[in-house]
Amino acid sequence: MWEGMKRLKAQDDLPWLVVGDFNEVLWDYEHLSETPRSHGQMIAFRDVLEACDLSDLGFSG
């Protein structure tokens, strides 16, 4: 999925908005489960946000 988003961004450099719950976290402190989140998954998510010029608007709930 992340590579697909990067390809879409590379096709056209216009501003875009992505809305939804990716069920991913950027940092360890955002994950409140006993099951640890893979560090690689968090890095990949941060990487795609940066590559696509996207910003995390935060979460609530």
Phi, psi and omega in degrees: 000317183296318180296325177297319178294320179296320178295318178299316180297322182292335181290328183207130185267025177286155176298147177212162182233131177241124183237138177148178179255111180279353183056039178231163177233152178270329186222154180307318185294345178278346184261113187255020180263159176288336178280118182294146177271139180297130178300322179297323178296318180294319179296317180298320179292315177298321180297316181291324177298317179293314182298328182261008182055042179258155179238142175279124180270003179089186182213164176212133177103000000 
